[in-house]
Amino acid sequence: MRPSKLKTYIDILKVLSLKGPLKLTHIMNKANLNGGVVTEYLDSLIQKGLVEERTIRDGNTVFTVTQRGINLLKIFRECTQVLAAP
């Protein structure tokens, strides 16, 4: 079963906030997603200003979470903590 879109977005943002900047293949491996899904979701996250695409010295492309993405993760964590509390 495919995870929800929200969970996939959050998983990618978490991976980038903990391990980034990362190449596409590293995001795929760490988020346990296939390339097509990661590319689709990264494009959307970039359009929303939550992730940036950068070209590094060797010409490779890496992705990094923006401050806006970090803020969103913080809000998401707070919401899940409140909802999980008894």
N, CA, C and O atoms as a GROMACS GRO file, in nm:
protein
  344
    1MET      N    1   0.084  -0.118   0.000
    1MET     CA    2   0.000   0.000   0.000
    1MET      C    3   0.089   0.125   0.000
    1MET      O    4   0.187   0.132   0.074
    2ARG      N    5   0.055   0.219  -0.081
    2ARG     CA    6   0.130   0.343  -0.094
    2ARG      C    7   0.096   0.438   0.022
    2ARG      O    8  -0.021   0.455   0.055
    3PRO      N    9   0.198   0.499   0.083
    3PRO     CA   10   0.171   0.592   0.193
    3PRO      C   11   0.099   0.716   0.143
    3PRO      O   12   0.099   0.745   0.024
    4SER      N   13   0.037   0.788   0.235
    4SER     CA   14  -0.035   0.910   0.197
    4SER      C   15   0.063   1.015   0.144
    4SER      O   16   0.183   1.011   0.172
    5LYS      N   17   0.011   1.108   0.068
    5LYS     CA   18   0.094   1.215   0.014
    5LYS      C   19   0.159   1.295   0.126
    5LYS      O   20   0.277   1.327   0.119
    6LEU      N   21   0.081   1.327   0.228
    6LEU     CA   22   0.134   1.405   0.339
    6LEU      C   23   0.252   1.333   0.404
    6LEU      O   24   0.355   1.394   0.432
    7LYS      N   25   0.237   1.203   0.429
    7LYS     CA   26   0.344   1.126   0.490
    7LYS      C   27   0.468   1.125   0.401
    7LYS      O   28   0.580   1.136   0.451
    8THR      N   29   0.449   1.113   0.271
    8THR     CA   30   0.563   1.112   0.179
    8THR      C   31   0.633   1.248   0.178
    8THR      O   32   0.756   1.254   0.181
    9TYR      N   33   0.556   1.357   0.176
    9TYR     CA   34   0.616   1.490   0.182
    9TYR      C   35   0.698   1.505   0.311
    9TYR      O   36   0.812   1.551   0.308
   10ILE      N   37   0.639   1.466   0.422
   10ILE     CA   38   0.706   1.480   0.551
   10ILE      C   39   0.830   1.392   0.558
   10ILE      O   40   0.933   1.434   0.610
   11ASP      N   41   0.820   1.270   0.506
   11ASP     CA   42   0.937   1.180   0.505
   11ASP      C   43   1.054   1.242   0.429
   11ASP      O   44   1.168   1.236   0.475
   12ILE      N   45   1.027   1.300   0.314
   12ILE     CA   46   1.133   1.362   0.234
   12ILE      C   47   1.192   1.482   0.309
   12ILE      O   48   1.314   1.499   0.313
   13LEU      N   49   1.106   1.565   0.366
   13LEU     CA   50   1.155   1.681   0.442
   13LEU      C   51   1.238   1.637   0.562
   13LEU      O   52   1.341   1.699   0.592
   14LYS      N   53   1.195   1.532   0.631
   14LYS     CA   54   1.271   1.482   0.746
   14LYS      C   55   1.409   1.433   0.704
   14LYS      O   56   1.509   1.464   0.768
   15VAL      N   57   1.413   1.356   0.597
   15VAL     CA   58   1.541   1.304   0.547
   15VAL      C   59   1.635   1.420   0.514
   15VAL      O   60   1.752   1.418   0.551
   16LEU      N   61   1.584   1.520   0.445
   16LEU     CA   62   1.668   1.633   0.407
   16LEU      C   63   1.710   1.716   0.528
   16LEU      O   64   1.821   1.769   0.531
   17SER      N   65   1.623   1.729   0.628
   17SER     CA   66   1.659   1.809   0.744
   17SER      C   67   1.762   1.737   0.831
   17SER      O   68   1.844   1.802   0.896
   18LEU      N   69   1.759   1.605   0.832
   18LEU     CA   70   1.853   1.529   0.915
   18LEU      C   71   1.984   1.496   0.844
   18LEU      O   72   2.089   1.494   0.907
   19LYS      N   73   1.978   1.472   0.713
   19LYS     CA   74   2.094   1.421   0.640
   19LYS      C   75   2.141   1.510   0.526
   19LYS      O   76   2.248   1.487   0.471
   20GLY      N   77   2.063   1.612   0.490
   20GLY     CA   78   2.089   1.688   0.369
   20GLY      C   79   2.205   1.783   0.380
   20GLY      O   80   2.260   1.802   0.488
   21PRO      N   81   2.244   1.843   0.269
   21PRO     CA   82   2.192   1.826   0.134
   21PRO      C   83   2.225   1.688   0.077
   21PRO      O   84   2.329   1.629   0.107
   22LEU      N   85   2.134   1.637  -0.006
   22LEU     CA   86   2.148   1.503  -0.061
   22LEU      C   87   2.119   1.499  -0.211
   22LEU      O   88   2.043   1.580  -0.264
   23LYS      N   89   2.184   1.403  -0.277
   23LYS     CA   90   2.153   1.374  -0.416
   23LYS      C   91   2.021   1.296  -0.422
   23LYS      O   92   1.977   1.240  -0.322
   24LEU      N   93   1.961   1.293  -0.539
   24LEU     CA   94   1.834   1.225  -0.559
   24LEU      C   95   1.839   1.079  -0.514
   24LEU      O   96   1.749   1.031  -0.446
   25THR      N   97   1.945   1.008  -0.553
   25THR     CA   98   1.953   0.866  -0.518
   25THR      C   99   1.963   0.845  -0.368
   25THR      O  100   1.911   0.746  -0.316
   26HIS      N  101   2.029   0.935  -0.298
   26HIS     CA  102   2.038   0.922  -0.152
   26HIS      C  103   1.902   0.947  -0.085
   26HIS      O  104   1.868   0.882   0.013
   27ILE      N  105   1.827   1.042  -0.139
   27ILE     CA  106   1.693   1.066  -0.087
   27ILE      C  107   1.606   0.942  -0.109
   27ILE      O  108   1.532   0.901  -0.020
   28MET      N  109   1.617   0.884  -0.228
   28MET     CA  110   1.540   0.763  -0.260
   28MET      C  111   1.570   0.653  -0.157
   28MET      O  112   1.478   0.591  -0.104
   29ASN      N  113   1.697   0.630  -0.131
   29ASN     CA  114   1.736   0.524  -0.039
   29ASN      C  115   1.693   0.551   0.104
   29ASN      O  116   1.640   0.463   0.172
   30LYS      N  117   1.716   0.673   0.151
   30LYS     CA  118   1.687   0.705   0.290
   30LYS      C  119   1.537   0.717   0.318
   30LYS      O  120   1.493   0.689   0.429
   31ALA      N  121   1.460   0.759   0.218
   31ALA     CA  122   1.314   0.770   0.234
   31ALA      C  123   1.242   0.643   0.189
   31ALA      O  124   1.121   0.630   0.203
   32ASN      N  125   1.319   0.549   0.133
   32ASN     CA  126   1.264   0.421   0.087
   32ASN      C  127   1.153   0.443  -0.019
   32ASN      O  128   1.043   0.388  -0.008
   33LEU      N  129   1.186   0.524  -0.120
   33LEU     CA  130   1.091   0.555  -0.227
   33LEU      C  131   1.159   0.536  -0.362
   33LEU      O  132   1.282   0.540  -0.371
   34ASN      N  133   1.079   0.514  -0.466
   34ASN     CA  134   1.139   0.500  -0.600
   34ASN      C  135   1.163   0.637  -0.662
   34ASN      O  136   1.109   0.738  -0.617
   35GLY      N  137   1.244   0.638  -0.766
   35GLY     CA  138   1.287   0.763  -0.828
   35GLY      C  139   1.175   0.849  -0.883
   35GLY      O  140   1.178   0.971  -0.868
   36GLY      N  141   1.076   0.786  -0.945
   36GLY     CA  142   0.965   0.863  -1.001
   36GLY      C  143   0.886   0.936  -0.894
   36GLY      O  144   0.848   1.051  -0.912
   37VAL      N  145   0.863   0.869  -0.783
   37VAL     CA  146   0.788   0.929  -0.672
   37VAL      C  147   0.868   1.044  -0.612
   37VAL      O  148   0.815   1.152  -0.588
   38VAL      N  149   0.996   1.019  -0.587
   38VAL     CA  150   1.080   1.122  -0.526
   38VAL      C  151   1.088   1.246  -0.616
   38VAL      O  152   1.076   1.358  -0.568
   39THR      N  153   1.107   1.225  -0.745
   39THR     CA  154   1.115   1.337  -0.839
   39THR      C  155   0.986   1.418  -0.839
   39THR      O  156   0.989   1.540  -0.834
   40GLU      N  157   0.873   1.348  -0.844
   40GLU     CA  158   0.743   1.416  -0.843
   40GLU      C  159   0.724   1.499  -0.716
   40GLU      O  160   0.682   1.614  -0.722
   41TYR      N  161   0.756   1.440  -0.603
   41TYR     CA  162   0.736   1.509  -0.476
   41TYR      C  163   0.838   1.620  -0.455
   41TYR      O  164   0.803   1.725  -0.401
   42LEU      N  165   0.962   1.600  -0.498
   42LEU     CA  166   1.061   1.706  -0.487
   42LEU      C  167   1.021   1.826  -0.571
   42LEU      O  168   1.035   1.940  -0.526
   43ASP      N  169   0.971   1.803  -0.692
   43ASP     CA  170   0.926   1.914  -0.777
   43ASP      C  171   0.819   1.995  -0.706
   43ASP      O  172   0.821   2.118  -0.708
   44SER      N  173   0.726   1.927  -0.643
   44SER     CA  174   0.619   1.995  -0.571
   44SER      C  175   0.674   2.071  -0.450
   44SER      O  176   0.634   2.185  -0.425
   45LEU      N  177   0.765   2.009  -0.375
   45LEU     CA  178   0.824   2.075  -0.258
   45LEU      C  179   0.906   2.197  -0.299
   45LEU      O  180   0.908   2.297  -0.227
   46ILE      N  181   0.973   2.190  -0.413
   46ILE     CA  182   1.049   2.304  -0.464
   46ILE      C  183   0.954   2.417  -0.502
   46ILE      O  184   0.980   2.532  -0.468
   47GLN      N  185   0.845   2.385  -0.570
   47GLN     CA  186   0.746   2.487  -0.609
   47GLN      C  187   0.685   2.556  -0.488
   47GLN      O  188   0.653   2.674  -0.493
   48LYS      N  189   0.671   2.483  -0.379
   48LYS     CA  190   0.612   2.538  -0.257
   48LYS      C  191   0.714   2.612  -0.171
   48LYS      O  192   0.679   2.670  -0.068
   49GLY      N  193   0.841   2.612  -0.213
   49GLY     CA  194   0.945   2.682  -0.139
   49GLY      C  195   0.993   2.608  -0.015
   49GLY      O  196   1.050   2.669   0.075
   50LEU      N  197   0.970   2.477  -0.010
   50LEU     CA  198   1.010   2.398   0.107
   50LEU      C  199   1.144   2.328   0.087
   50LEU      O  200   1.208   2.287   0.184
   51VAL      N  201   1.186   2.314  -0.038
   51VAL     CA  202   1.312   2.248  -0.074
   51VAL      C  203   1.378   2.332  -0.182
   51VAL      O  204   1.311   2.391  -0.267
   52GLU      N  205   1.512   2.334  -0.179
   52GLU     CA  206   1.590   2.402  -0.283
   52GLU      C  207   1.674   2.299  -0.357
   52GLU      O  208   1.723   2.202  -0.299
   53GLU      N  209   1.690   2.322  -0.486
   53GLU     CA  210   1.777   2.241  -0.570
   53GLU      C  211   1.904   2.322  -0.594
   53GLU      O  212   1.897   2.439  -0.634
   54ARG      N  213   2.020   2.261  -0.570
   54ARG     CA  214   2.147   2.331  -0.587
   54ARG      C  215   2.242   2.248  -0.671
   54ARG      O  216   2.239   2.125  -0.668
   55THR      N  217   2.326   2.316  -0.747
   55THR     CA  218   2.433   2.250  -0.820
   55THR      C  219   2.562   2.274  -0.743
   55THR      O  220   2.598   2.388  -0.714
   56ILE      N  221   2.631   2.165  -0.710
   56ILE     CA  222   2.755   2.178  -0.634
   56ILE      C  223   2.875   2.180  -0.728
   56ILE      O  224   2.859   2.166  -0.849
   57ARG      N  225   2.993   2.199  -0.672
   57ARG     CA  226   3.116   2.220  -0.751
   57ARG      C  227   3.140   2.116  -0.859
   57ARG      O  228   3.184   2.151  -0.969
   58ASP      N  229   3.113   1.990  -0.831
   58ASP     CA  230   3.141   1.885  -0.929
   58ASP      C  231   3.032   1.871  -1.035
   58ASP      O  232   3.037   1.781  -1.118
   59GLY      N  233   2.933   1.961  -1.032
   59GLY     CA  234   2.826   1.959  -1.131
   59GLY      C  235   2.706   1.875  -1.092
   59GLY      O  236   2.607   1.873  -1.165
   60ASN      N  237   2.714   1.805  -0.979
   60ASN     CA  238   2.601   1.725  -0.933
   60ASN      C  239   2.493   1.814  -0.872
   60ASN      O  240   2.520   1.924  -0.825
   61THR      N  241   2.372   1.764  -0.874
   61THR     CA  242   2.259   1.834  -0.816
   61THR      C  243   2.228   1.773  -0.680
   61THR      O  244   2.221   1.651  -0.664
   62VAL      N  245   2.209   1.860  -0.581
   62VAL     CA  246   2.168   1.817  -0.448
   62VAL      C  247   2.044   1.895  -0.407
   62VAL      O  248   2.013   2.000  -0.464
   63PHE      N  249   1.975   1.842  -0.310
   63PHE     CA  250   1.852   1.904  -0.260
   63PHE      C  251   1.869   1.931  -0.111
   63PHE      O  252   1.927   1.851  -0.038
   64THR      N  253   1.816   2.044  -0.068
   64THR     CA  254   1.825   2.082   0.072
   64THR      C  255   1.693   2.143   0.117
   64THR      O  256   1.622   2.206   0.038
   65VAL      N  257   1.661   2.124   0.242
   65VAL     CA  258   1.537   2.180   0.296
   65VAL      C  259   1.559   2.329   0.325
   65VAL      O  260   1.667   2.368   0.370
   66THR      N  261   1.459   2.410   0.299
   66THR     CA  262   1.466   2.554   0.325
   66THR      C  263   1.420   2.582   0.467
   66THR      O  264   1.371   2.493   0.537
   67GLN      N  265   1.437   2.705   0.509
   67GLN     CA  266   1.389   2.745   0.642
   67GLN      C  267   1.238   2.727   0.651
   67GLN      O  268   1.185   2.689   0.755
   68ARG      N  269   1.169   2.755   0.542
   68ARG     CA  270   1.024   2.735   0.540
   68ARG      C  271   0.990   2.587   0.561
   68ARG      O  272   0.894   2.556   0.632
   69GLY      N  273   1.068   2.497   0.500
   69GLY     CA  274   1.048   2.354   0.518
   69GLY      C  275   1.073   2.311   0.662
   69GLY      O  276   1.000   2.228   0.716
   70ILE      N  277   1.177   2.367   0.723
   70ILE     CA  278   1.207   2.337   0.864
   70ILE      C  279   1.094   2.385   0.953
   70ILE      O  280   1.054   2.315   1.047
   71ASN      N  281   1.041   2.503   0.925
   71ASN     CA  282   0.928   2.555   1.003
   71ASN      C  283   0.806   2.464   0.990
   71ASN      O  284   0.737   2.438   1.089
   72LEU      N  285   0.781   2.416   0.870
   72LEU     CA  286   0.668   2.325   0.848
   72LEU      C  287   0.686   2.196   0.927
   72LEU      O  288   0.591   2.147   0.988
   73LEU      N  289   0.807   2.140   0.927
   73LEU     CA  290   0.834   2.019   1.004
   73LEU      C  291   0.810   2.041   1.153
   73LEU      O  292   0.756   1.954   1.222
   74LYS      N  293   0.851   2.156   1.202
   74LYS     CA  294   0.831   2.188   1.344
   74LYS      C  295   0.681   2.191   1.378
   74LYS      O  296   0.639   2.136   1.479
   75ILE      N  297   0.604   2.256   1.294
   75ILE     CA  298   0.459   2.263   1.315
   75ILE      C  299   0.397   2.123   1.307
   75ILE      O  300   0.310   2.090   1.386
   76PHE      N  301   0.442   2.043   1.212
   76PHE     CA  302   0.390   1.907   1.197
   76PHE      C  303   0.419   1.824   1.322
   76PHE      O  304   0.332   1.753   1.371
   77ARG      N  305   0.542   1.834   1.375
   77ARG     CA  306   0.578   1.761   1.498
   77ARG      C  307   0.491   1.804   1.614
   77ARG      O  308   0.444   1.720   1.692
   78GLU      N  309   0.468   1.935   1.627
   78GLU     CA  310   0.385   1.985   1.737
   78GLU      C  311   0.242   1.933   1.724
   78GLU      O  312   0.181   1.895   1.824
   79CYS      N  313   0.189   1.930   1.604
   79CYS     CA  314   0.053   1.879   1.581
   79CYS      C  315   0.043   1.730   1.617
   79CYS      O  316  -0.051   1.688   1.684
   80THR      N  317   0.140   1.652   1.574
   80THR     CA  318   0.134   1.508   1.603
   80THR      C  319   0.150   1.482   1.753
   80THR      O  320   0.090   1.388   1.805
   81GLN      N  321   0.229   1.563   1.823
   81GLN     CA  322   0.244   1.547   1.967
   81GLN      C  323   0.113   1.579   2.039
   81GLN      O  324   0.074   1.508   2.131
   82VAL      N  325   0.048   1.685   1.998
   82VAL     CA  326  -0.079   1.723   2.059
   82VAL      C  327  -0.184   1.616   2.033
   82VAL      O  328  -0.258   1.578   2.124
   83LEU      N  329  -0.192   1.567   1.911
   83LEU     CA  330  -0.292   1.467   1.877
   83LEU      C  331  -0.264   1.331   1.941
   83LEU      O  332  -0.357   1.254   1.966
   84ALA      N  333  -0.138   1.301   1.968
   84ALA     CA  334  -0.102   1.172   2.028
   84ALA      C  335  -0.119   1.173   2.179
   84ALA      O  336  -0.125   1.066   2.241
   85ALA      N  337  -0.127   1.291   2.240
   85ALA     CA  338  -0.139   1.300   2.386
   85ALA      C  339  -0.275   1.247   2.431
   85ALA      O  340  -0.376   1.266   2.363
   86PRO      N  341  -0.276   1.181   2.545
   86PRO     CA  342  -0.405   1.126   2.596
   86PRO      C  343  -0.504   1.232   2.637
   86PRO      O  344  -0.614   1.200   2.681
   0.00000   0.00000   0.00000
